[in-house]
Amino acid sequence: MMIVAGVDSCQRFEVEGSVSQFDWEFVGSVLLERERRPVVVLDLTGRIVRANRALLFFLEEGTRTHLVQFADDWVLPGGRPAFLAAWARAIAGERPRVTVALKPTAFHLEPVFELVPLTQDGAVRSVMMVMVDAVASGLSMPLVPSNGVLYEVSVDGQGRPERLIRALSSERLHKVDTTVPCYRGLHGQDRPCADCPVNALGKENSATVVRLESHSPFKAQLLTARRVRDEVASVSMTPVDQSMYGGLVQARVEALGARGKLTERERHVLALLLMGRTLDDVADAEGITARTAKYHQQNLLRKLGAESRTDLFRLLS
């Protein structure tokens, strides 16, 4: 006789009064729908057998998922070799990560999937693909950082944002009111933002603006707009704090040093000069004389094509 009882929203079965087990298929379905990240499960033939609502939100509306061959129907031809190589590793029991160029994504991004083999009795029975990041084609930098937001807006004939289409963040998937403009739906304002990056697009395909926060000199938002179609633009909104600002400056210093073929000492001097330090400060920090510090300054200015210490700040832009 079989008795069925609910246990923490899972189904539990008592078989012949002695064997107790969970219905893992049901448990898996519940957990999959609660997962905020996009997830898709493939059988061993590469056919999609399950996809959660988070994945459906990430895809273009109307994209078919049930019984679709993932590699053949979704992956762009140029990305298939990398995906199939990762697929083979997952079937062998590994957990590789791969950036996949998909055709039906709503945000025109390439998702980064982690392929997780699902085993039964020691053998791989299916593969769960969890989206762990998303990047734009040709960019190595994530467009949806841990505390950022990515959204799409429709654009009118003058290139101005009209209404919010969809929004995505790593914290949650946003249910948006598609009848309102982005400045109302996301920012709670009654009028368009004065520094809207969509307005800054013009005839260009991308534009970036920095939105400063008045109450803090080291807090800002970096907004990048990209034209994905004539009537649609995507906007990436990334908060910038003091640590990120310092990291960006340091990265720029490294790039300038590589371009100017600066020595290691010259790179140290450049970083100190950009921090506003005097030549005496540089000498103390580097353990050299002020005359030697001035010599290094003259060399790095010449190599970088800068006319003065003040002109170095131009190179940061």
TAURGI-V495703 format. One record per helix or strand of 2 or more residues. SS is the DSSP state (H for helix, E for strand). FROM is the first residue (numbers start at 1). TO is the last residue. If there is no record, write none. Layout:
<<SS;FROM;TO> <SS;FROM;TO>>
This chain:
<<E;2;7> <E;10;15> <E;19;22> <H;24;34> <E;39;43> <E;47;51> <H;53;58> <H;70;73> <H;77;91> <E;97;100> <E;110;120> <E;123;135> <E;149;155> <E;161;169> <H;182;185> <E;206;212> <E;220;229> <E;232;240> <H;242;260> <H;264;274> <H;279;286> <H;290;304> <H;312;315>>
